[in-house]
Amino acid sequence: MAYAKAEDNHIATRKRFGHWEGDTIEFRGTKEKVVTTLVERKSRMVLLIKNNLNIHER
C-alpha cells in the first residue's frame, strides 16, 4: 500500500495502536440502512455500526 506522505509510512508498519480505516456498506434494495465499518490497523479490531438514515432530515 502506498501513502502520499513519507511521514505516514509508520502507519503501514502497524507498530502503533490508534490508526483506523473506515468504510460504509450500503445494502441492495434499501438505501435507508447502512453499516459503517472501522478497522484498527495494528490489532485489526473491527467495529460495525448500524446506521439508519432518515433522508428527510438532510
VOBA-1610 file (N, C-alpha, C; in pm, whole numbers, padded with zeros to 5 digits, always signed):
BEGIN
Met+00084-00117+00000Met+00000+00000+00000Met+00088+00123+00000Ala+00061+00218-00086Ala+00141+00339-00096Ala+00070+00455-00027Tyr+00148+00539+00038Tyr+00095+00657+00105Tyr+00148+00782+00038Ala+00069+00887+00040Ala+00106+01012-00027Ala+00220+01082+00045Lys+00227+01074+00176Lys+00329+01144+00253Lys+00429+01045+00312Ala+00555+01081+00310Ala+00660+00992+00363Ala+00643+00972+00513Glu+00595+01075+00587Glu+00581+01061+00732Glu+00467+00968+00770Asp+00380+00932+00678Asp+00270+00839+00705Asp+00311+00693+00688Asn+00435+00667+00651Asn+00479+00529+00630Asn+00475+00446+00758His+00482+00508+00875His+00475+00434+01001His+00338+00368+01019Ile+00237+00419+00952Ile+00104+00359+00960Ile+00105+00221+00895Ala+00174+00207+00784Ala+00179+00079+00713Ala+00253-00028+00793Thr+00341+00011+00884Thr+00417-00087+00962Thr+00337-00147+01076Arg+00225-00084+01112Arg+00135-00132+01219Arg+00206-00146+01353Lys+00294-00052+01384Lys+00366-00057+01512Lys+00290+00015+01623Arg+00201+00107+01589Arg+00130+00185+01690Arg-00020+00162+01682Phe-00083+00152+01798Phe-00228+00141+01805Phe-00290+00278+01783Gly-00404+00283+01714Gly-00479+00408+01702Gly-00502+00457+01561His-00453+00387+01462His-00478+00426+01324His-00595+00344+01273Trp-00702+00414+01233Trp-00827+00348+01193Trp-00854+00370+01046Glu-00916+00269+00984Glu-00968+00281+00848Glu-01119+00264+00856Gly-01191+00344+00781Gly-01336+00336+00784Gly-01395+00319+00646Asp-01512+00259+00642Asp-01584+00238+00517Asp-01733+00229+00548Thr-01814+00242+00446Thr-01959+00232+00460Thr-02011+00126+00366Ile-02101+00041+00415Ile-02163-00064+00333Ile-02310-00029+00315Glu-02353-00019+00190Glu-02495+00001+00158Glu-02552-00132+00112Phe-02678-00156+00146Phe-02742-00282+00111Phe-02832-00265-00011Arg-02833-00365-00095Arg-02918-00364-00213Arg-03064-00370-00168Gly-03148-00291-00231Gly-03290-00293-00200Gly-03332-00188-00101Thr-03240-00143-00016Thr-03272-00036+00078Thr-03153+00058+00091Lys-03179+00185+00074Lys-03074+00285+00092Lys-03091+00355+00227Glu-03187+00309+00306Glu-03215+00374+00434Glu-03131+00318+00547Lys-03066+00206+00526Lys-02983+00146+00630Lys-02845+00118+00573Val-02744+00158+00648Val-02605+00131+00610Val-02530+00083+00733Val-02415+00021+00710Val-02326-00021+00818Val-02193+00050+00797Thr-02145+00115+00902Thr-02013+00177+00900Thr-01916+00077+00961Thr-01804+00053+00892Thr-01702-00037+00944Thr-01579+00045+00982Leu-01522+00015+01097Leu-01397+00075+01141Leu-01301-00038+01176Val-01180-00032+01122Val-01079-00134+01148Val-00954-00065+01201Glu-00909-00107+01319Glu-00785-00055+01375Glu-00669-00131+01311Arg-00570-00058+01261Arg-00467-00120+01178Arg-00377-00218+01254Lys-00336-00188+01376Lys-00243-00277+01447Lys-00312-00402+01499Ser-00419-00386+01575Ser-00484-00501+01637Ser-00583-00569+01543Arg-00619-00498+01438Arg-00721-00543+01341Arg-00857-00562+01406Met-00880-00488+01516Met-01010-00488+01581Met-01111-00422+01487Val-01229-00482+01476Val-01332-00434+01385Val-01452-00386+01465Leu-01502-00267+01430Leu-01625-00216+01486Leu-01726-00203+01372Leu-01845-00254+01393Leu-01954-00241+01297Leu-02062-00156+01361Ile-02102-00050+01292Ile-02200+00043+01346Ile-02319+00048+01252Lys-02436+00009+01301Lys-02559+00012+01221Lys-02612+00154+01220Asn-02633+00208+01101Asn-02683+00344+01085Asn-02817+00340+01012Asn-02915+00407+01066Asn-03042+00425+00997Asn-03046+00567+00944Leu-03054+00580+00815Leu-03057+00712+00753Leu-03200+00760+00742Asn-03221+00885+00771Asn-03351+00946+00752Asn-03332+01055+00648Ile-03371+01028+00524Ile-03346+01121+00414Ile-03421+01253+00431His-03522+01257+00517His-03597+01379+00537His-03527+01476+00630Glu-03424+01432+00704Glu-03352+01519+00795Glu-03229+01580+00733Arg-03197+01549+00609Arg-03077+01604+00543Arg-03089+01750+00517
//
